[in-house]
Amino acid sequence: MNETSGGEASASRRRRIRKLLSRVALVVAAALVIAAIVYAALPRPVPVEVAAVERGEMEVTVRADGQSRVRDRYTVTAPVTGNMARLTLNVGDRIEAGAEIAGLYPTTAPLLDAQSRATARARLSAVRASYRQAQAAESLARNARDYARNELERIERVVERGLGTQQSVDRLQAELARAEDQLQSTRYGSRAARHEVAAAESVLARYDGDDESGGDDGHVAVTAPISGVVLQVLHRDAGVVPIGTPLIEIGDPTALELVVDVLTSVAVRIEPGDVAEVVRWGGERSLEAHVRHVEPRAFTRLSSIGVEEQRVNVILDIDSDAELWSTLGDGFGVETLISVWREDDVVMLPLGAAFRHGESWAAYAVEGDRAERREVELGEQNGFYGQVLSGLEAGDLVILHPDEDVVDGVEVEIEGADAR
């Protein structure tokens, strides 16, 4: 009996131990489950990408497409009504000033009637007025050139005494170069106008019977007003041409300007003298240029999506050496960047970090391990950076492209930090 009683007691203890261990295992498992649930419920840092607010040079540019064109181009017209032989000139042919372009001969009806004589007198008056205007423009351009030259010489003397900067000299040298180009352009215009006056006087003298330069056949020579290259042949066929008929267009292909069109809302920020860069014109290197003129009248054009836009032409002059763009011709497509604003010392916020908050701009700055929303006042923007007027300082880290998980005060974990 005693042995039996002892065996039963031992088996009972083993059963109690097994039950206790099972209960402990259940408690431990339950504790682990609860701990996992609690851990999963705990807030975790939000992974974010950051960048630094920088201080440096910032520039705002306007991208505009356009084309090149010969700056000084002249259309040669028929000075009288007459028979003309077929023109043999072709586009690209070189022609010297005074060379005969075409000859006009009397038609069946006499050239020297009263109406033609009156027309010749009216044309002479008109071209004389144009000549006086061209002379005035040349005089103004010459005065501007002389002033730019004198200013450059004065500043160079100041710089030699150590009282000025080389930057001022460079600026005045560029202004002098532009003034020289403008004077050259007005000289072309004056020369062409003088030629038109001579041609009109010759025609009228022929009508009045005072011309001794021509033959008895009534031949009237149409000559080139300037030396240049034929840009267009406007009337080639033989036959009767009325007075004033455009025959050819002449210009100097090395004297190019650029014509780009921009939205009027953008054009109001562009001023003569603004620096520009020609970035896509076919050459390997970009070209330097500047704004010479913003046309005062806009025009309507359909955008690529069919929306009517008000645009205006902006005229640019190329400042780079002509050797760099010698292959650029009349009517070639170009793409330009016009600088409308620039400062050397600006606090700049990457625009990827900025977002609208109510009526103002905001950004999330990283303070310790927390995101802090800050109201930011932005000034100029160039598509990459915004000028910070208040709210952030140079060196602050800001969160780029914050999503809905990023809120004010949330713990963040920086990934791919860019603390330039």
Residue pairs with C-beta under 8 A, 6 or more apart in sequence:
43 410
43 411
44 411
45 369
45 411
45 412
45 413
46 371
46 405
46 406
46 410
46 411
46 412
46 413
47 412
47 413
47 415
48 366
48 371
48 399
48 400
48 402
48 406
48 412
48 413
48 414
48 415
49 399
49 400
49 401
49 414
49 415
49 416
49 417
49 418
50 366
50 397
50 398
50 399
50 400
50 414
50 416
50 417
50 418
50 419
51 350
51 352
51 353
51 397
51 398
51 400
51 418
51 419
51 420
52 395
52 396
52 397
52 398
52 418
52 419
52 420
53 347
53 348
53 349
53 350
53 388
53 392
53 393
53 394
53 395
53 396
53 397
53 398
54 347
54 348
54 385
54 394
54 420
55 345
55 346
55 347
55 348
55 394
56 344
56 345
56 346
56 348
57 342
57 343
57 344
57 345
57 346
58 342
58 343
58 346
58 348
58 380
58 382
58 385
58 387
59 339
59 341
59 342
59 382
60 339
60 340
60 341
60 342
60 380
60 381
60 382
61 277
61 337
61 338
61 339
61 340
61 382
62 262
62 266
62 269
62 270
62 337
62 338
62 340
63 335
63 336
63 337
64 260
64 261
64 262
64 314
64 335
64 336
64 338
65 260
65 261
65 333
65 334
65 335
65 336
66 258
66 259
66 260
66 261
66 313
66 314
66 333
66 334
66 336
67 258
67 259
67 331
67 332
67 333
67 334
68 256
68 257
68 258
68 259
68 281
68 328
68 329
68 330
68 331
68 332
68 334
69 256
69 257
69 258
69 259
69 330
69 331
70 231
70 251
70 252
70 253
70 255
70 256
70 257
70 330
71 185
71 251
71 252
71 255
71 256
71 257
72 185
72 188
72 189
72 226
72 251
72 252
72 255
73 231
73 249
73 250
73 251
74 192
74 225
74 226
74 228
74 249
74 250
74 251
75 234
75 246
75 247
75 248
75 249
76 101
76 222
76 224
76 225
76 246
76 247
76 248
76 249
76 250
77 243
77 244
77 245
77 246
77 247
78 84
78 102
78 104
78 222
78 241
78 242
78 243
78 244
78 245
78 247
79 104
79 120
79 123
79 199
79 200
79 202
79 203
79 220
79 222
79 243
80 104
80 111
80 116
80 120
80 203
80 220
80 243
81 104
81 107
81 111
81 116
81 240
81 241
81 242
81 243
82 104
82 105
82 106
82 107
82 111
82 218
82 220
82 240
82 241
83 104
83 105
83 106
83 107
83 238
83 239
83 240
83 241
84 102
84 103
84 104
84 105
84 235
84 238
84 239
84 240
84 241
84 247
85 102
85 103
85 238
86 236
86 237
86 238
87 101
87 102
87 233
87 235
87 236
87 247
87 248
89 95
89 101
89 230
89 233
89 248
90 230
90 233
91 230
91 231
91 232
91 233
92 229
92 230
93 229
93 230
94 227
94 228
94 229
95 101
95 224
95 227
95 228
95 229
95 230
95 250
96 224
96 227
97 191
97 195
97 224
97 225
97 226
97 227
98 195
98 223
98 224
99 223
99 224
100 221
100 222
100 223
101 222
101 223
101 224
101 247
101 248
102 221
102 222
102 247
103 219
103 220
103 221
103 222
104 219
104 220
104 222
104 241
105 217
105 218
105 219
105 220
106 217
106 218
107 240
111 207
111 218
112 206
112 207
116 207
116 243
117 204
117 207
117 208
119 243
120 200
120 203
120 204
120 207
121 204
123 200
123 203
123 243
124 197
124 200
124 201
124 203
124 204
127 193
127 196
127 197
127 199
127 200
128 197
128 200
130 193
130 196
131 190
131 193
131 194
131 196
131 197
133 193
134 186
134 189
134 190
134 192
134 193
134 194
135 190
135 193
137 186
137 189
137 190
138 183
138 186
138 187
138 189
138 190
140 186
141 179
141 182
141 183
141 185
141 186
142 183
144 179
144 182
144 183
145 176
145 179
145 180
145 182
145 183
147 179
148 172
148 175
148 176
148 178
148 179
149 176
149 179
151 172
151 175
152 169
152 172
152 173
152 175
152 176
155 164
155 168
155 169
155 172
156 169
158 164
159 165
159 166
159 168
159 169
174 290
174 319
177 319
178 290
178 292
178 317
181 255
181 317
184 255
185 255
188 226
188 252
191 225
191 226
192 225
192 226
195 223
195 225
195 226
196 225
199 222
199 223
202 211
202 213
202 220
203 220
205 211
206 214
206 218
206 220
214 220
214 221
222 247
224 250
225 250
226 250
226 252
228 250
228 251
228 252
228 253
229 250
229 251
229 252
229 253
230 248
230 249
230 250
231 248
231 249
231 250
231 251
231 253
231 330
232 248
232 249
233 247
233 248
234 246
234 247
234 248
234 249
235 241
235 245
235 246
235 247
235 248
241 247
251 330
253 329
253 330
254 322
254 326
256 318
256 325
256 328
256 330
257 292
257 315
257 316
257 317
257 318
258 278
258 289
258 315
258 316
258 317
258 318
258 334
258 336
259 313
259 314
259 315
259 316
260 313
260 314
260 316
260 334
260 336
260 338
261 301
261 311
261 312
261 313
261 314
262 270
262 311
262 312
262 314
262 338
263 309
263 310
263 311
264 298
264 310
264 311
264 312
266 340
267 294
267 298
267 311
267 312
267 314
269 340
269 341
270 291
270 294
270 314
270 338
270 340
271 291
271 294
272 291
272 292
272 293
272 294
273 290
273 291
274 290
274 291
274 338
274 339
274 340
275 288
275 289
275 290
275 338
275 339
276 288
276 289
276 290
276 291
276 316
276 336
276 337
276 338
276 339
277 286
277 287
277 288
277 289
277 336
277 337
277 339
278 286
278 287
278 288
278 289
278 316
278 318
278 334
278 335
278 336
279 286
279 335
279 336
279 337
280 334
280 335
281 287
281 325
281 328
281 332
281 333
281 334
281 335
282 327
282 328
282 332
283 324
283 325
283 327
283 328
285 324
287 318
287 319
287 320
287 324
287 325
288 318
288 319
288 320
289 316
289 317
289 318
289 319
289 320
289 336
290 316
290 317
290 319
291 314
291 315
291 316
291 338
292 315
292 316
292 317
293 314
293 315
294 312
294 313
294 314
294 315
295 312
295 313
295 314
295 315
297 312
298 310
298 311
298 312
299 310
299 311
299 312
299 313
300 308
300 309
300 310
300 311
301 308
301 309
301 311
302 308
302 309
303 309
314 338
316 336
316 338
318 325
341 380
343 387
346 387
346 388
347 387
347 388
347 392
347 393
347 394
348 385
348 386
348 387
348 388
349 363
349 376
349 378
349 385
349 386
349 387
349 388
349 392
349 398
350 384
350 385
350 398
350 400
351 381
351 383
351 384
351 385
351 386
352 400
352 401
353 363
353 364
353 398
353 399
353 400
353 401
353 402
354 361
354 362
354 363
354 376
354 378
354 386
355 361
355 362
355 363
355 402
356 362
357 373
357 375
360 375
360 376
360 377
361 375
361 376
361 377
361 378
361 386
362 373
362 374
362 375
362 376
363 373
363 374
363 376
363 391
363 392
363 398
363 399
364 371
364 372
364 373
364 374
364 398
364 399
364 402
364 406
364 408
365 371
365 372
365 373
365 374
365 392
365 396
365 397
365 398
365 399
366 372
366 397
366 398
366 399
366 412
366 414
369 411
369 412
369 413
370 409
370 410
370 411
370 412
371 399
371 402
371 406
371 407
371 408
371 409
371 410
371 411
371 412
372 408
372 409
373 407
373 408
374 391
374 392
375 391
376 388
376 390
376 391
376 392
377 388
377 389
377 390
377 391
378 386
378 387
378 388
378 389
379 386
379 387
379 388
379 389
380 386
380 387
381 387
392 398
397 414
397 417
397 419
399 406
399 412
406 412
